[in-house]
Amino acid sequence: MAKADVRTPDVDWMAKLGAAIQDAVHAVRWSNKEAAGKVDVDDAEFGKWLNGTRRPHFDRLFNVKELRVPLILALAALGGDGVDVETTVTIRKVA
């Protein structure tokens, strides 16, 4: 049986995760510094998440309500073939 070395992250994959986080931050129109503050990490740590040198803490990211949907969409887009990301806008009339 083949074993995977889970301790050595695939640097390319980590960079893609960082790019997805960056896309989510841009979608909510925040600076990286502002996003770091909302996620409650320092700027340097957040920058490492974005450039793929440190594994991001998705629990912290998902704890920020404004980032949830943009991050899910950005991560879904990483799925490649067979994954379509579609945005639907629904306006509900309030009685």
Steps between C-alpha positions, in 0.01 A plus 500: 500500500633841406538756774460872458726740684240734647762695692649642182233720340481526125631855454301550180178400677578731791550787256162424341333508842668833569377636166145386586520685832630808317207477255257489793664804661477690171134397462412673828721796404727483801871565517715211616569692821128546565432132428779394737345711774155350445646147497694592817851421378791736446580632153813287464316176578216589264754578227650153543154349451461700179840412354469132586785472750275429798185289524195727544268460797169445328313501831610862548412590142154343518438673832484831308148507357584733209770263371301174510320511166783666302746245640273205419464629144876552463575152635235343276664662198816303584309179423577526132312287251157394612456790743300797384462804720181692433384812676127560530354822633153477653307805610216432739220749524430586861129534570 
